[in-house]
Amino acid sequence: MNIDKPNLVIAGCSYLGHTSGPLPEKHNDPFYGICYPLRKSFNVTDISVSGNSNDGIIRSIYHYIKEYNPKNTTFLFQVTYLHRVGGYFNNFKDWINVQPQMLIENYKHGGKNKENDIFEIKNSLKPLLTSEWKNIFNNLSEIGWHEATPIRNYYESFISSKYDESIEFNELMFKLDLLKSFVNQSDNHIKFMWWPTTLDTMIPMLSKFNFFKIDGEYSILDWSLKNKEYVSFQDTHLTAKGHDVLAKILLDTYL
């Protein structure tokens, strides 16, 4: 660790790269993530997990602070989709994230995408499960959906009977407020980045929490689609260039 550099902990899902190894030899390496360009200015620790939910990200930050007792460290919380569910499932005796597998074809080009539209979620429901707790600092383990009928039933019930985007958003803001107090009281700092599409009703709260903005956008997804910095029509992760541009703007304006 370079003691001349400040410490930065990145917590999110695979959209930030979720890699902590050496810099790939090729810039187009599929595992190239934002942690690499940020390492020029910070000692970076990446605790992101592919498929993570917002509850999983929150737990990972609490866990990290309790485990390592960092001081004067900045946490970068990359908010992921509100329709991801994270919690302890007795079937697996593990902390599990559940999410729908959705393709970019579900977007309506020329206008707001429909990733957050409940109709689109229901009609593309091929859910994925990932372990987010025991392996958070080790290798990610993926659980086959055919093994998880009880969790699938739970998730489909959640989507059809409980999920309301506005309620989920307000609940998340409440949780982030509590998390921010905890992080500040531990002599650390936290910054927030919003990945999904934003709705107009969300803007006041995102502004209040001082979420990162890029080219006037809170949504990194919308920014990447507009600038064609996504991998493919089947994959909305950032390109290596997208990670570099995002990192530069983060460093210049926010971190």
Buried (B, 14 or more C-beta within 10 A) or exposed (E): EEEEEBBBBBBBBBBBBBBBEEEBEEEEBEEBBBBBBBBEBBBBBBBBBBBBBBBBBBBBBEBBBEEEEBEEBBBBBBBBBBBBBBBEBEEBEBBBBBBBEBEBEBBEEEEBBBBBBBEBBEEBBEBBBBBBBEBBEEEBEEBEBEEBEEBBEBBBEEBEEEBEBEEBBBBBBEEBEEBBEBBEEBEBBBBBBBBBBBEEEBEEBBEEBEBBBBEEBBBBBBBBBEBEBBBEEEEBBBBBEBBBBBBEBBBEEBB
